[in-house]
Amino acid sequence: MLDAAFADRVEARDVIVGVVGLGYVGLPLVISFAESGFRSIGFDVDAERAVALNQGSSHIDDIASERVSAMVDAGRFEATVSADTLADADVIFICVPTPYDHAPDLSFVRAATSTVASILRPGMLIILQSTTYPGTTTEIVQPMLERAGLQAGVDFHLAFSPERVDPGNTAWTVHNTPKVVGGLTPECTARARSLLEAVMEGPGLVHPVGSPAAAEMAKLLENTYRAVNIALVNELAMLAHEMGINTWEVIDAAATKPFGFQAFYPGIGPGGHCIPVDPHYLAWKAREFDFPTKFIEVAADVNAGMARYVVSRVQAMLNRDGRTLDGARVLCFGAAFKRGVSDMRNSRAIRVMELLEDAGAKVEYTDRLVPTLTFHDRQRKSFPLGDVVTAGFDAAVVLVADEGWPLDELDGAGVRVFDAVNAGGEGGGHRERL
């Protein structure tokens, strides 16, 4: 049963919301709460970031600076590096990175929890949003918070509600994307649900589960489902090429079935923070139970291998013209991990560029959203898009889909184009698809 006094405070927007971590998850969340009428405090260890936000300048593509400045001017949002300022919050979301390097790296979660523990007081609600393995909320976060002498579920409230942020997606936002939440106790769940519903556009968008672990597992299932199915079509694409069958035609045909099939598409392997990382969290935790997660690990291997496969196809394409990849001038279209964003976290496009250069190619790239990038310890600048057709490249590789790439013009100029992401539709002439 939800405490009536807390529900009334949420309704009256008399709850101060704090968010620890102002990155791709935390900043959209804290601004969305501010826009919904709550006084919101964003905490980040990056002092320059906090200063810029308080001046109304956003560092995230999905959050326009105008939205930040409007909330700053309205007195409903401030960014801080001070735990004392964060202490004003009644509710604190933890939205920090959870990298993976042969094992889960929860150092950011531990640091954020330590900060929250230093200001914890009775009645506070703490919600972990960072994607992690089942058990993190109760095995890591809860004991750290309880060291202050307060008991979770009695003196303060604790829940897990996974982030569902899709960078570059303007249709699904914090305000309308359904949320999952699992609290330590029914009251913890009820409070977290009440607060999350207050920022939603309509009722019924928050789905409660029976525990933090169930919510943690749900998030990993979402991303593992995508990773496994992407691996399936990537493997199918390699087989179809050997068999002389059009992969894209096959997928389009299968997608006409109105039930029992969802289309996934091949490419250079998924990037970003979620799909390349999150399944490893589940596989790692499964070892604690002596349980091999074969599908997950095979899928990861297939997806990781797509960058090398693309390079081999580019080499084969040049070979047919009696050229070698060694010494060839190769232009790569796209550098971010997906279309429409500047986010380069775990970008497989950059991995393809590295492998092309390892093979001796002279690599350039073009991406209007990524003016500079660094790989192989050298900073590169985006090649001017207007000059690519006449620049004398031996080959071009499409790594991120965009309607603005001049693929037909390159084809007409006799430049070989390998389209790894179906950006230009059916191939022909000097152009071929994955």
N, C-alpha and C positions, 0 to 999 in steps of 0.2 A: 504494500500500500504506500503510495507516494505521500510524503509529508506535506500536509496542506499549506503550511507556512512557506515551505520552499517553492511549491507550485505558485503561490500568490506572488512571491518575489520574482519568479521568472516571468510571470504574466505582466508584472509591473515594470519589467526591465530594471529591477533593483538588485541584480546580480552582476558583479564585476567579473569579467572573463579574462583570464590570462592564458597566453600561448607561449610556450618555450620552444624556440626554433622558428625563425622567420624565413624559411626557404620555400620550396615549391608546394609544400603542404601547409605549413604554418601561416604564411602570409595570407593566402586566400581565406583561410579559416578565420583569422582574427579580424580581417576587414569585413568579412561576411557577418560576423557577430556585431561589429560596430554599425554596419548598415542596417541591421535588424533592431537597433535601438539600445544595444548594450554598451556600457563603458568597457573598453577593451584595452588590455595591456599586452604588448608583444615584447618578449625577452629574447635577446640574442647576444652571444659572446662577441660578435663583430661590431665594434664601436662605430666604425665608419658606416656600416649598414644602418645602424640605429639612427645616426645623425641624418643620413639621407632620407630615411622614412619620415622622420619628424619634420623634414623640410618638404615632404610631399612627393618624394622621388622613389618610384618603385624599381626594383631590380628583377622582377619576375614578369615574363611576357604576358601571362594571363591576367595580371592585375595592372590596369592602367594607372599611371601616376595621378590622374585626376580623381580616381576613386580614393586613393590614399590621402591626398591633400584635402578632399572634401571631409573625410572623417577626422583628420587632424584639426581642421578649422572648426568642425562642429564640437570639438572637445571629447569625442568618443573613442579616439585612438591615440595612443602614444607608444613609441618604442623605447626600450631601455636596456641597459647592461647592468642595472642595479637590482639585486635581489630584494632590497628594501622597498623599491617601487612595486615589484611584482607581488610583494606581501599584501598589497591591498586587495588582491584578487580573492574571490570566493570559490572560483572554479579554475583549475589549471589543466590545460591540455599539453601533453608532451609530444612534440612533433619534430623529432630529430632523426638524422640519418642512421641507418643500420646496414653498414657495408658487410661484405662477405669476402674473406681472403683465406680459403681453406677451412675456416671456421667462422661462426658469427662474430662480428665485432660490435659489442654492445657498449663500447666505451662512451659513446655520445649519450646513450640512454642512462648509463650510470651517472655521468656528469650532470645531466639534466635532473635526474632524480635526487641527487645530492643537493642541488640548488633548491629544489622544491622542499626537501626535508628540512632545510635550514629555516624555512619560513612557515612550515606546516602548523596549522592551528585547528582546534576542534571545529567540526562542521564543514570543513573544506571538502570539495569534490575534486579528485584527481583522475584524469582520463588519459591513458596512454593511447596514442594514435600510430606510433611508429610500427611498421610492419616487422614482425619477429616470430619466433617459433612458439608453439603452444607451451605455456608455463612461465613465460617471461614476466607477466604481470604479478603472478603470485610468488614466483621463485626469486625474482631479482628486485622488482620495484617495491613490492609490499614489505619485505624485510628491511630494505633501506629506509623506507618512510617510517616504519615502526620503531627504528632506533631512537627517534625523538621522544619515545615514551607513550605515543598515542597508538590505539589499536584500530586497524583497518576494519571497516564494517560496523564499528561501534562509535569510535570518537571522530573518525573521518570516513569518507566514502571513496571507493576505488573501482574503476571500470576500465575496460578496453573497448575501443571503438575504432576499427581500422579506417585509415584514410582511403578515399576512392577518388583520387585526382588523376585526370587524364590531360596532361599538358597540351595546350592548343585546342582543346575541345570546348567550343563556346556553347554547345547545346546542353551539356551536362555540367553543372556547377555545384558548389557547396549547397546552394539553395534548393536544388531539385534532385540530386543524386541520392537514392535511398541509402540509409546507413544501417549498419549492424552494431549492436552494443551488447556486451555481457558484463555484468557487475559481480563483485565479490559476494554480495547479498542481494535479495530482491529489492531492498530500498536503494542500494547503490545503482542497480539497473534502472529503477524507476526515476531516480533523480537525473541520471545521465540521459535517459530517454526524453524526459521533460525538457531538458535544456536543448538537446539536439533538435527536437521538434519545433522549438521556438525560432530556429533559424531557417526552417524549411518553408517552402511555398505552400504546402498543403498538408493535410493529415495523412497518417498511414505510411509515412516514408521512413520511419525508424523501426527496425525489426529487432526485437530483443531475443537473446539466447540465454541459456541457463548458467553460463560461466564465462569468465575472461578467456579461458582456454578454447572454448567453442568459437568465440569471436576471432581469436588469433588463428585458429585452424581454417575458419571460413575465408579469411583473407588469403591464406596460402593456397587454398583450393582454387580460388578465382584465378590466380596468376599461374598456378601449375597447370590448370586446365588449358590456358592459352599457350603455355610453353610446349606442352605435349602435342597439341594439335598443330601448332606451327611447325614443330619438328616433323610431324607426320607428312604434311604437304611439302616440306623441304625435301624429305627423302623421296617422296613421290615424284617431285619435279626432276630430281637427278635420274631416277629410273625412267621416267617418261622421255627424257632427252636421249638416253641410250636406246630406247625403243622407237624413237622417231615419232612420238605422240605429243600433241600440243597440250601441255599441262593446263593452261588457262582455259582452253576449250573444255577439257574434262571437268574442271572445277565448276565452270558456268553450267555445264549440263547437270552435274550432280545437285547444284543449288536450286534447280527447278523443283526438286522434291519438297513438298510443303511441310513435311514432318521428318524427324529423325536425322536431319543433316543441317549443319551450320558451316558455312563456307569460311575457310581460312586460306591465306595466300602465301606462296613461297617468297623468299627474299634473301637478304644477306644475313639474316639472324636478328632476333629482337634485341633492341637496346633499351636505354633508359634505366631507371633504378629498380623497377619491379620485376619484370619477367626474367632477366638474366640472373637476378639475385635471389628472389624470394623462394623459388623451389629448392635452392640449396639449403635454406634454413630448415625446411621440412625434412629433407634427406639427412641433414646433420642430426636433427633431433631423433629421427627414426633409429639411428645407430644405438642410441641409449637403450632401445628396446630390442636390440639385435634383430632389427627388421630391415632388410634390404629394399630400397625403393628403386627398383630396376627401371621402370618407365621414366621416372624423373631424371635419373642419371644418363640414360641413353638419349633422352630428348635434349639434355644439355649438351651432350657431345655432338649430336647432329647439328644443332643450331650453331654451336661454336665453330663447326667445320665449314659452314657456308661461306665465310669470307675467303677461305683458301680455295673452295670450289669455284667461286666467282673468278678469282685470279686465274685459275686453270682454264676456264672458259674463254677469258680474254686472250690468254696465250694461244689457245687453239684457234681463235678467230684470226689473230695476226698471222699465225703459221700458214693458214690457207692462202694468204697473200704473199707468202715467202718472206715474211718479216719475223723479227724476234721481239719479245717483250723487253729484253735487255737493250737499253738505249732508246727505246720508243718514248715519244712524248705522249703522255696519257692525261686526259682531263677527266676529273671526277665531278659529277654533278651531285651536290649535297654533302653536308658534313655533320649535321645534327643527327640525333637518334631516330627522328621521325619528321615527317613533313610539317611545315607551318610553325616550327619552334626553333629557338636558338640553343636549346638544351643539348649538350654533348655528353651527358653522363652515359658511360658504357656504349658510346656510339660505335656501331659495327662498321659504319662508313669509314671512320678513321682507321679501323683495323684493316680494312681492304686497302686503303692508301699505304699503310705501313708495309703490307705484304707485296704490293706492286713495286714499291721502292726497293724492298729487299731483293726482288727479282731483277733489279737493274733499270726499271722504268724511271723516267723523269716525270714526276707527278705534279700536277697543278689541280686546284679544286676551285669551284665556284659555288657560293651560297650567299644569297642576299642577307640572310639572317645571321650569318657567322662571318664577320669581316676578317677575323684572324683566328688561327688555331695553331697549336704546337704539336708536332709528333716527330719522333726520332730526334728529339732535343733541338728542333729548329722551328722557329716561328714562321708561319706562312700567311700570305695575304690572299684573299679571295680574288680570283682572276676576273677581270671585267666581263660580264656576261655578253655585252654587246660586241666583244672582240673575239669570241671563241670560234666562230665559223671561219674566220680568215687567219687564225693564229698558226695554222700549220700543224695541228695535232695529228698524231698517227692513229689514235683511238680515243674514244670517250666511253666512260662507264657511268651509268645512272644508278646512284646509290640511294637517293631519296626522291620520291615522286613529287613532281611539280609541273603544273600545266605550262609554265613559262620556259621550260627548256627547249632550245631550238633544235630538236632532234631531226626534223625533216630537212632543215637547212644544212645540218652537218651531213646527213645522208646524201643530199644533193651535191655537196662539195667533195664527196668521195671518202669521207672520214668514217671509219668503222665505229659503230656504236653498239655496246652491249648494255641492254636494259635489264638490270637485275631486279627491278621492282614493278615492271609493267606500267611505267609512267607514260609510254607512248603508244600503248596498244600493240596490235599485231605487227610483227617485224616485216622485213622485206628490204630489198636493195642491199644497202650496206649495214642494215640494222637487224639485230636478233635479240630475242628475249631469253630470260632464264628458263 
